[in-house]
Amino acid sequence: MIKICSYNIEWFTKLFDANNNFITSSDPAKQAEITERLEAIAEVLARIDADLVGIVEAPNTTTTTGARSTVDALELFASHFGLRCNKAIIGFPSPGQQEIAILFDPAKVEVEHDPGGTATLKNPPFTEQFQIDTDEDGIKELYKHYRPPLEAKVTKLDDNTSFKLMVVHAKSKGIFSNNERLHWEREAQRNRRKLFAECTSIRRRVDEWLKNGEGVVVMGDINDGPGMDFTEFQFARSAVEIVIGDIYEVDSLLRSVASRPKWGNYGWEPSTASFVDSFTGKRVNALIDHILFSQQIDMVPDSGRIWNPYDDDQLANDSAIKAALRKASDHYPVELTIR
């Protein structure tokens, strides 16, 4: 039995220098802020006490100079704070900033990068271009993952059984620049088509694994959830539902740790993140971090949990961990225990 966790640690890379050590500042106030955030992240991970953590927005890896290393930074962090999960892996490095990584306890699981795909435009390796008709005009467009999802084989050491794990950081739908605001509808639709394309590619890999009889877990920041925004209603589906699968192929559907979100006083409930809306200036909750798992995965009943400091009843009287969760990231961890 192992506990797994998905956690987007907001700009984790900014806490490390070019040599993969903790960054320091000559400004005492700034240094205190850095230290407090590192301690908060460590406190959250120690409290959850997972055997495996899929990390989104992990520290950078630089392929040009080789100086920055996600693995070195994460293993330094784990060693410094005495975390059980003290070994790290990444898959294909991102061409930009922020990486996707896995931090795990080598006494509980063995984890290896295990990329799939074939030499085709339909289901290639995640570093290659793929074809999807996202605007339904009968012409397939070419897309490419900006951050290639991390594919791994996870072996539980207690019984030597294994499953396939994918950690993802999908395309953001955010409208950030003034130019994008001027063309909001066009940019919103283009972002969602890119997101749909990435999630279709992810689902194709899931189908490949399922056909091979593998148990499958997909976790990470999908940047979408059912009922998230106006543009979704125009397309009549969410990207998460693409990953979950086709309702006419029931045996291949993925299950979710979270329940279907409902609109509440502060946004969507349940939620895994909280952001300031760029148009209204108000904070809104969103369900965009997920753990999805196939029917071959034996979930321990009621073990799914979102560590949201604002609406997790188990944290009601625990002010220390609630403060750490708020300090550590603008996203909240999602966990699941499997047999």
C-alpha positions as CSV (number, residue, x, y, z in Angstrom):
1,M,0.0,0.0,0.0
2,I,1.4,3.4,-0.9
3,K,0.3,7.0,-0.7
4,I,0.7,9.2,-3.7
5,C,0.4,13.0,-3.9
6,S,0.2,15.6,-6.7
7,Y,1.5,19.1,-5.8
8,N,2.1,22.2,-7.8
9,I,4.7,24.1,-5.8
10,E,4.4,27.7,-7.1
11,W,7.7,28.8,-8.8
12,F,9.8,26.4,-6.7
13,T,12.7,27.1,-8.9
14,K,13.0,30.7,-7.5
15,L,14.2,29.2,-4.2
16,F,17.4,27.8,-5.7
17,D,20.5,29.4,-7.2
18,A,22.5,28.5,-10.3
19,N,24.3,25.8,-8.4
20,N,21.1,24.1,-7.1
21,N,21.6,25.4,-3.6
22,F,19.0,27.4,-1.6
23,I,19.1,31.0,-2.8
24,T,20.3,33.6,-0.3
25,S,19.7,37.4,0.0
26,S,21.6,40.2,1.7
27,D,18.2,41.7,2.6
28,P,17.2,40.2,6.0
29,A,13.5,40.6,5.2
30,K,13.9,38.9,1.9
31,Q,16.0,36.1,3.4
32,A,13.4,35.5,6.1
33,E,10.7,35.2,3.4
34,I,12.8,32.6,1.5
35,T,13.5,30.6,4.6
36,E,9.8,30.7,5.7
37,R,8.6,29.4,2.3
38,L,11.2,26.6,2.2
39,E,10.1,25.6,5.7
40,A,6.5,25.8,4.8
41,I,6.9,23.5,1.7
42,A,8.9,21.0,3.8
43,E,6.2,21.1,6.6
44,V,3.4,20.4,4.1
45,L,5.3,17.5,2.5
46,A,6.3,16.0,5.9
47,R,2.7,16.3,7.1
48,I,1.2,14.6,4.1
49,D,4.0,11.9,4.4
50,A,3.4,10.5,0.9
51,D,5.6,7.7,-0.6
52,L,5.6,9.5,-4.0
53,V,5.0,13.1,-4.9
54,G,4.4,14.3,-8.4
55,I,5.8,17.9,-8.5
56,V,4.7,20.6,-10.9
57,E,6.7,23.8,-11.2
58,A,9.8,22.0,-9.9
59,P,13.2,23.6,-10.0
60,N,14.8,24.2,-13.5
61,T,17.1,21.9,-15.5
62,T,19.3,23.6,-18.0
63,T,20.2,21.5,-21.0
64,T,22.7,24.1,-22.4
65,T,25.1,24.5,-19.6
66,G,24.0,21.6,-17.4
67,A,24.4,23.8,-14.3
68,R,20.8,23.8,-13.1
69,S,19.5,20.3,-12.1
70,T,16.0,19.5,-11.0
71,V,17.2,16.3,-9.4
72,D,20.0,17.9,-7.5
73,A,17.9,20.7,-6.2
74,L,15.0,18.4,-5.1
75,E,17.4,15.9,-3.4
76,L,19.2,18.7,-1.6
77,F,15.9,20.0,-0.4
78,A,14.8,16.6,0.8
79,S,18.1,15.9,2.5
80,H,18.2,19.3,4.3
81,F,14.7,18.8,5.7
82,G,15.0,15.1,6.4
83,L,12.1,14.1,4.1
84,R,11.4,10.4,3.5
85,C,10.9,11.1,-0.2
86,N,14.6,11.8,-0.9
87,K,15.1,10.6,-4.5
88,A,14.0,12.5,-7.5
89,I,13.6,11.9,-11.3
90,I,12.5,14.0,-14.2
91,G,11.6,13.0,-17.8
92,F,12.2,15.2,-20.8
93,P,13.3,18.7,-19.7
94,S,11.1,21.6,-20.5
95,P,12.5,24.1,-23.1
96,G,11.6,26.9,-20.7
97,Q,11.4,27.4,-17.0
98,Q,9.8,25.0,-14.5
99,E,10.0,21.2,-14.7
100,I,7.8,18.2,-14.0
101,A,9.4,15.8,-11.4
102,I,8.7,13.0,-9.1
103,L,10.1,12.8,-5.5
104,F,9.8,9.4,-3.9
105,D,10.8,7.2,-1.0
106,P,13.2,4.6,-2.4
107,A,12.4,2.2,0.5
108,K,8.7,2.1,-0.6
109,V,8.8,2.4,-4.4
110,E,11.1,2.1,-7.4
111,V,10.4,4.8,-10.0
112,E,11.9,5.0,-13.5
113,H,11.4,7.3,-16.5
114,D,9.5,5.1,-19.0
115,P,8.5,7.1,-22.1
116,G,6.2,5.6,-24.6
117,G,4.8,6.5,-28.1
118,T,5.5,5.4,-31.6
119,A,7.0,7.0,-34.7
120,T,3.7,8.4,-35.8
121,L,2.0,11.8,-35.7
122,K,-1.0,10.3,-33.9
123,N,0.8,9.0,-30.8
124,P,4.5,10.0,-30.9
125,P,6.9,10.5,-27.9
126,F,5.9,13.6,-25.9
127,T,8.9,15.5,-27.3
128,E,7.6,15.2,-30.9
129,Q,4.9,17.0,-32.8
130,F,1.5,15.4,-33.1
131,Q,-1.7,15.9,-35.1
132,I,-5.1,16.8,-33.8
133,D,-8.1,18.4,-35.5
134,T,-9.1,20.8,-32.8
135,D,-11.3,23.2,-34.8
136,E,-13.3,20.4,-36.5
137,D,-12.7,21.6,-40.0
138,G,-11.5,18.3,-41.2
139,I,-7.8,19.4,-41.3
140,K,-5.4,18.2,-38.6
141,E,-3.2,20.8,-37.0
142,L,0.3,20.2,-35.6
143,Y,0.9,20.6,-31.9
144,K,3.7,20.0,-29.5
145,H,3.8,19.7,-25.7
146,Y,5.6,22.8,-24.2
147,R,6.3,20.7,-21.1
148,P,6.5,17.1,-22.1
149,P,4.5,15.0,-19.5
150,L,6.6,12.8,-17.3
151,E,5.9,9.1,-17.9
152,A,7.1,6.7,-15.2
153,K,6.9,3.1,-14.2
154,V,6.2,2.8,-10.5
155,T,6.9,-0.5,-8.7
156,K,5.7,-1.0,-5.2
157,L,8.4,-2.8,-3.2
158,D,6.0,-4.4,-0.8
159,D,4.5,-6.7,-3.4
160,N,6.6,-6.0,-6.6
161,T,3.5,-4.9,-8.6
162,S,3.7,-1.9,-10.9
163,F,1.6,0.7,-12.6
164,K,2.1,3.5,-15.1
165,L,2.2,7.1,-13.8
166,M,2.0,10.3,-15.8
167,V,2.7,13.7,-14.2
168,V,1.4,16.6,-16.3
169,H,1.5,20.4,-16.5
170,A,-0.9,21.3,-19.3
171,K,-1.4,24.5,-21.2
172,S,-2.6,27.5,-19.2
173,K,-5.8,29.2,-20.3
174,G,-4.8,32.4,-18.7
175,I,-5.0,35.8,-20.5
176,F,-2.0,37.7,-19.3
177,S,-0.8,40.5,-21.6
178,N,-2.7,43.7,-22.6
179,N,-2.5,42.5,-26.3
180,E,-4.2,39.2,-25.3
181,R,-6.9,41.2,-23.5
182,L,-7.6,43.2,-26.7
183,H,-8.3,39.9,-28.5
184,W,-9.6,38.0,-25.5
185,E,-12.1,35.7,-27.3
186,R,-9.6,34.7,-30.0
187,E,-6.8,34.0,-27.4
188,A,-9.2,32.2,-25.1
189,Q,-10.3,29.9,-27.9
190,R,-6.8,29.3,-29.1
191,N,-5.5,28.5,-25.6
192,R,-8.4,26.0,-25.1
193,R,-7.7,24.3,-28.4
194,K,-4.0,23.9,-27.4
195,L,-5.1,22.5,-24.1
196,F,-7.5,20.1,-25.8
197,A,-4.7,19.0,-28.1
198,E,-2.4,18.3,-25.2
199,C,-5.0,16.4,-23.3
200,T,-6.0,14.3,-26.3
201,S,-2.3,13.4,-26.7
202,I,-2.2,12.4,-23.0
203,R,-5.4,10.3,-23.4
204,R,-3.9,8.5,-26.4
205,R,-1.0,7.4,-24.2
206,V,-3.4,6.4,-21.5
207,D,-5.2,4.2,-24.1
208,E,-1.9,2.7,-25.1
209,W,-1.2,1.7,-21.5
210,L,-4.6,0.4,-20.9
211,K,-4.5,-1.8,-24.0
212,N,-1.3,-3.3,-22.6
213,G,-3.1,-4.2,-19.4
214,E,-1.4,-1.5,-17.3
215,G,-2.9,0.2,-14.3
216,V,-2.7,4.0,-14.9
217,V,-2.5,7.1,-12.8
218,V,-2.5,10.6,-14.3
219,M,-1.7,13.5,-11.9
220,G,-0.7,17.1,-12.0
221,D,-1.9,20.5,-13.0
222,I,-4.3,20.1,-16.0
223,N,-5.3,23.8,-15.8
224,D,-8.9,22.8,-16.3
225,G,-11.9,21.2,-14.6
226,P,-15.6,20.7,-15.4
227,G,-17.4,24.0,-15.5
228,M,-14.4,26.3,-15.3
229,D,-15.1,29.1,-17.7
230,F,-17.2,30.6,-20.5
231,T,-15.1,29.2,-23.3
232,E,-15.6,25.7,-22.1
233,F,-19.3,26.0,-22.6
234,Q,-18.7,27.1,-26.2
235,F,-16.8,23.8,-26.7
236,A,-19.2,21.8,-24.5
237,R,-16.5,19.9,-22.7
238,S,-13.5,20.3,-20.5
239,A,-10.0,19.1,-21.0
240,V,-10.2,16.9,-17.9
241,E,-13.1,15.0,-19.5
242,I,-10.9,14.3,-22.5
243,V,-8.3,12.7,-20.2
244,I,-11.0,10.8,-18.2
245,G,-12.2,9.2,-21.4
246,D,-15.2,8.2,-23.6
247,I,-18.4,7.4,-21.7
248,Y,-19.2,4.7,-24.4
249,E,-16.0,2.9,-23.4
250,V,-16.8,2.5,-19.7
251,D,-14.0,0.1,-18.8
252,S,-11.4,2.6,-19.9
253,L,-12.8,5.6,-18.0
254,L,-10.5,7.1,-15.4
255,R,-11.8,8.0,-11.9
256,S,-11.1,11.2,-10.1
257,V,-10.1,11.9,-6.5
258,A,-12.3,15.0,-6.5
259,S,-16.0,15.2,-6.9
260,R,-17.7,17.3,-9.6
261,P,-17.2,21.0,-8.6
262,K,-20.1,23.3,-7.8
263,W,-20.1,27.0,-7.8
264,G,-19.9,28.5,-4.3
265,N,-19.4,31.9,-2.7
266,Y,-15.7,32.0,-3.6
267,G,-15.7,30.1,-6.8
268,W,-15.6,26.3,-7.4
269,E,-15.9,23.8,-4.6
270,P,-14.0,21.6,-4.1
271,S,-10.9,23.6,-5.2
272,T,-7.2,23.0,-5.5
273,A,-6.0,26.6,-6.2
274,S,-6.9,30.2,-5.7
275,F,-6.2,33.0,-8.1
276,V,-6.9,36.7,-8.6
277,D,-9.2,37.2,-11.7
278,S,-7.4,39.5,-14.1
279,F,-10.6,41.3,-15.1
280,T,-12.5,41.6,-11.8
281,G,-9.5,41.7,-9.4
282,K,-11.3,39.3,-7.1
283,R,-9.9,36.0,-5.9
284,V,-11.6,32.9,-7.2
285,N,-11.2,29.2,-6.4
286,A,-10.5,26.6,-9.1
287,L,-10.3,22.8,-9.4
288,I,-7.3,22.4,-11.8
289,D,-5.0,19.9,-10.0
290,H,-6.1,16.3,-10.3
291,I,-5.3,12.7,-9.6
292,L,-7.1,10.5,-12.1
293,F,-6.8,6.7,-12.0
294,S,-7.9,3.7,-14.0
295,Q,-10.1,0.9,-12.7
296,Q,-7.1,-1.4,-12.3
297,I,-5.9,0.8,-9.5
298,D,-7.1,-0.4,-6.1
299,M,-8.0,2.8,-4.3
300,V,-8.3,2.6,-0.5
301,P,-11.8,3.8,0.2
302,D,-12.1,7.5,1.2
303,S,-8.4,8.0,0.9
304,G,-8.7,10.7,-1.7
305,R,-8.1,14.2,-0.2
306,I,-7.4,17.8,-1.2
307,W,-5.3,19.7,1.4
308,N,-7.2,22.9,1.0
309,P,-6.6,25.1,4.1
310,Y,-9.9,26.8,3.7
311,D,-12.4,24.0,3.4
312,D,-10.7,20.7,4.6
313,D,-12.6,19.9,7.8
314,Q,-9.7,17.7,9.0
315,L,-7.6,20.9,9.2
316,A,-10.2,23.0,11.1
317,N,-8.2,23.1,14.3
318,D,-4.7,22.9,12.8
319,S,-3.6,26.5,12.4
320,A,0.1,25.5,11.8
321,I,-0.4,23.4,8.7
322,K,-3.1,25.7,7.3
323,A,-0.6,28.6,7.5
324,A,2.1,26.4,5.9
325,L,-0.2,25.4,3.0
326,R,-1.0,29.1,2.3
327,K,2.7,30.1,2.5
328,A,4.0,27.2,0.4
329,S,2.0,27.6,-2.8
330,D,-1.1,29.0,-4.5
331,H,-2.1,25.4,-5.2
332,Y,-3.0,22.7,-2.7
333,P,-1.8,19.1,-2.7
334,V,-4.1,16.2,-3.8
335,E,-3.5,12.7,-2.3
336,L,-4.6,9.1,-2.8
337,T,-3.7,5.9,-1.1
338,I,-3.7,2.7,-3.3
339,R,-3.2,-0.9,-2.4
